[in-house]
Amino acid sequence: MRITVETSVEAPIDQVWQAYTTPADIVKWNAASDDWHTTRATVDLREGGAFSSRMEAKDGSMGFDFAGTYTKIVEQRRIEYAFGDRKADVEFAPGPNGIVVRVVFDGETTHSVEQQRVGWQAILDNFARYVEANQKL
């Protein structure tokens, strides 16, 4: 099953792309809720390159690594990646209110479709807020 989430970011594409693909930015926005954070991120932004983010509860009670391999990169337009036996596609496209960022990913069986959609959407919404608040004019 494929699940889709999207947001609109009121910022130029170069700033949206940079924030999505730069470890120093990723650690600032990559969380679904205020009680979680990303403690480190790595990005080798090329086809065949690896990425990883360490996500942890702020109280230290749990954490996990989200990691995979980039399978296709189209600068400022598209990122495709595999993580485990799942895949995700991230599209960056002009929209009426800035850049539309759409993520389509393979769901998993541990959590409901709605839980997965809500979690991934929360991260994407956090991303949009971060980019808009940190625009370079």
C-alpha positions in Angstrom: 0.0 0.0 0.0 1.3 3.5 -0.9 0.6 6.4 1.4 0.8 10.1 0.3 1.4 13.2 2.4 2.1 16.7 1.2 2.7 20.3 2.2 3.2 23.6 0.6 6.3 25.6 1.6 6.4 29.4 1.0 10.1 29.6 0.1 12.3 29.4 -3.0 13.1 25.9 -4.3 16.8 26.2 -3.5 16.1 26.8 0.2 13.4 24.0 0.3 15.8 21.6 -1.4 18.7 22.5 0.9 16.7 22.2 4.1 15.5 18.7 3.0 18.9 17.4 2.1 21.4 19.0 4.5 22.1 17.2 7.8 22.5 20.4 9.8 18.9 21.3 8.8 17.4 17.8 9.0 18.2 17.6 12.7 16.2 20.8 13.3 13.0 19.7 11.6 12.8 15.9 11.5 10.4 15.1 14.3 6.7 14.2 14.4 6.1 15.7 17.8 7.8 18.0 20.4 8.8 15.1 22.6 11.0 13.6 19.8 14.1 14.9 18.0 16.7 13.8 15.5 20.1 13.7 17.2 22.2 13.1 14.1 21.8 12.8 10.3 24.0 11.9 7.4 23.4 12.4 3.7 25.3 11.2 0.7 23.0 12.8 -1.9 23.7 10.8 -5.0 22.2 7.7 -6.6 23.5 4.8 -4.6 24.4 7.1 -1.7 23.2 6.3 1.9 21.3 8.5 4.4 20.6 8.0 8.0 18.7 9.9 10.8 18.8 8.9 14.5 15.4 9.7 16.0 14.9 9.6 19.8 12.4 10.5 22.4 13.7 13.5 24.3 13.3 11.7 27.6 15.7 9.0 26.3 13.1 6.2 26.6 13.4 5.0 23.0 14.9 5.7 19.7 15.5 4.3 16.2 17.5 4.8 13.1 15.8 5.7 9.8 18.2 4.8 7.0 18.3 3.8 3.4 19.8 4.4 0.0 19.0 7.0 -2.6 17.9 5.3 -5.9 17.2 8.4 -8.0 18.1 12.1 -7.6 16.7 14.9 -9.9 18.2 18.1 -8.4 15.4 20.3 -6.9 12.7 18.1 -8.4 12.7 14.5 -7.1 14.3 12.1 -4.6 13.6 8.4 -4.6 15.0 6.1 -1.9 14.7 2.6 -0.5 14.6 1.9 3.2 14.6 -1.8 4.0 12.2 -3.5 1.6 10.2 -0.3 1.2 10.4 2.7 -1.1 9.6 6.4 -1.0 9.4 9.2 -3.6 9.7 12.8 -2.7 8.5 15.4 -5.3 9.2 19.1 -5.3 7.0 21.1 -7.6 5.9 24.7 -8.0 2.4 25.4 -6.5 0.1 28.3 -6.0 1.6 29.0 -2.5 5.2 28.1 -3.0 6.8 24.7 -3.4 4.6 21.6 -3.0 6.5 18.8 -1.3 4.8 15.4 -1.8 6.0 12.2 -0.2 4.6 8.9 -1.4 5.9 5.9 0.6 5.2 2.2 1.1 3.3 1.6 4.3 4.2 -1.0 6.8 2.1 -3.5 8.8 2.9 -2.6 12.4 1.0 0.7 12.5 -2.3 1.6 10.9 -2.4 3.5 7.6 -3.8 6.5 9.5 -1.1 6.4 12.2 1.6 6.3 9.4 -0.1 9.1 7.5 -0.4 11.3 10.6 3.2 10.7 11.6 4.8 11.4 8.2 2.5 14.4 7.7 3.5 15.9 11.1 7.2 15.6 10.1 6.5 17.3 6.7 4.5 20.1 8.4 7.4 20.6 10.8 9.7 20.8 7.8 7.5 23.5 6.2 7.4 25.6 9.4 11.2 25.3 9.7 11.9 26.4 6.2 9.5 29.3 6.3 10.8 30.5 9.6 14.4 30.3 8.4 14.2 31.8 4.9 17.1 33.7 3.6 15.8 36.8 1.9 
